[in-house]
């Protein structure tokens, strides 16, 4: 009997350690993106794949704003807005997985019964699930990182999270890319 308790204790400890390591990895990526300030402009010469990487990096930084949306508007003004939306939205969705991973890793550490935002967001996820994530991803707001962290900590399926976020991000990038295309004539004169 004592051996079963010891194994269960080791398993819980290992989950907490893995969760803490995942959170540290996400924070390290965010810190590097915030402080190293990689030269994203040089990725522009790579066209759509460069836009994908810029948007992935921009969305991967948790709680640190990087100029991803402005890049989509600028790219939409000179390139095919539909392709800008696809590459930008998919890159952004991949980058948002860092917030999800931080939440997933933190769920063994955080007691979600005492976090007010998690209770609120959990109610929305349980009631509207997929649609909640699509709408949160499609609306430009600085709080989407919290939605990703909450979805991860609540154990929302990662594939469904990525799919919902991809739809929302592509829709947002489509609107921004066409905004860039529409404003180009006004900017040029």
Buried (B, 14 or more C-beta within 10 A) or exposed (E): EEEEEEEEEEEEEEBBEEBBEBBEBBBEBBEBBBEEEEEBEEBBEEBBEBBBBBBBBBBBBBEEEBEBBEBBBBBBBEBBBBBBBBBBBBBBBBBBBBBBBBBBBBBBEBEBEEBEEBEEBBEBBEEEBBBBBBBBBBEEEEEBBBBBBBBBBBEBEBEEBBBBBBBBBBBBBBBBBBBBBEEBEEEEE
